[in-house]
């Protein structure tokens, strides 16, 4: 039997809630997700997703938009197709 070990990760409450919600939708536990990630790192000898340098995002730090979203965010409001509302309901 192999011996297991533990590893702690610090992340914000928002990151945790968002990621754990996705794991629940996928039907896996956070521990299973981390093990899958680490297996892919070993298998591919790289990170299992592309890491690219991007221009600073107008949405805020930590958000990396795709090219289409970045273009849409920089459009003037009258070109975004917003629907005006006069009340919150």
C-alpha positions in Angstrom: 0.0 0.0 0.0 1.4 3.4 -0.9 1.7 6.0 1.8 -0.3 9.2 1.2 0.8 12.7 2.1 -1.0 16.0 2.4 -0.4 19.4 0.9 -2.0 22.7 1.8 -3.0 25.4 -0.7 -4.0 29.0 0.1 -6.7 30.5 -2.1 -9.5 33.1 -1.7 -13.0 32.2 -0.7 -14.2 33.2 -4.1 -11.7 30.9 -5.9 -12.6 28.0 -3.6 -16.4 28.4 -4.0 -16.1 28.7 -7.8 -13.8 25.8 -8.2 -15.6 23.5 -5.7 -18.9 24.3 -7.5 -17.3 23.1 -10.8 -16.0 20.0 -9.1 -19.5 19.2 -7.8 -20.9 19.7 -11.3 -18.3 17.2 -12.7 -19.0 14.7 -9.9 -15.5 14.7 -8.5 -14.0 15.8 -5.2 -11.4 18.6 -4.8 -8.9 15.9 -3.9 -9.7 13.9 -7.0 -9.3 17.1 -9.1 -5.9 17.8 -7.6 -4.7 14.2 -8.2 -5.9 14.4 -11.9 -4.0 17.7 -12.3 -0.9 16.2 -10.8 -1.1 13.1 -13.0 -1.4 15.2 -16.1 1.7 17.3 -15.0 3.6 14.0 -14.7 2.2 12.5 -17.9 2.9 15.6 -20.1 5.9 16.9 -18.1 4.2 20.3 -18.4 1.2 22.2 -17.1 -1.9 20.7 -18.7 -3.1 24.0 -20.1 -1.4 26.9 -22.0 0.1 29.7 -20.0 0.2 32.9 -22.0 1.2 36.4 -21.2 -1.8 38.7 -22.0 -2.4 42.4 -22.0 -3.8 44.0 -18.9 -7.5 43.3 -18.7 -10.0 46.1 -18.3 -12.1 43.9 -16.0 -9.4 43.8 -13.2 -6.4 42.0 -12.0 -6.5 38.3 -12.0 -9.0 38.0 -14.9 -7.6 36.8 -18.2 -10.2 37.3 -21.0 -10.1 35.6 -24.4 -9.5 37.9 -27.4 -13.2 38.2 -28.3 -14.2 39.1 -24.8 -11.4 41.6 -24.6 -12.6 43.3 -27.8 -16.2 43.4 -26.6 -15.3 44.9 -23.2 -13.4 47.7 -24.9 -16.4 48.7 -27.1 -18.4 51.8 -26.1 -21.6 50.9 -24.2 -23.9 51.9 -27.1 -22.2 49.2 -29.2 -22.6 46.4 -26.7 -26.3 45.7 -27.2 -27.3 46.4 -23.6 -31.0 46.3 -22.9 -32.1 49.3 -20.8 -34.4 48.7 -17.8 -36.3 51.2 -15.7 -36.6 48.9 -12.7 -34.7 46.1 -11.1 -37.5 43.5 -11.3 
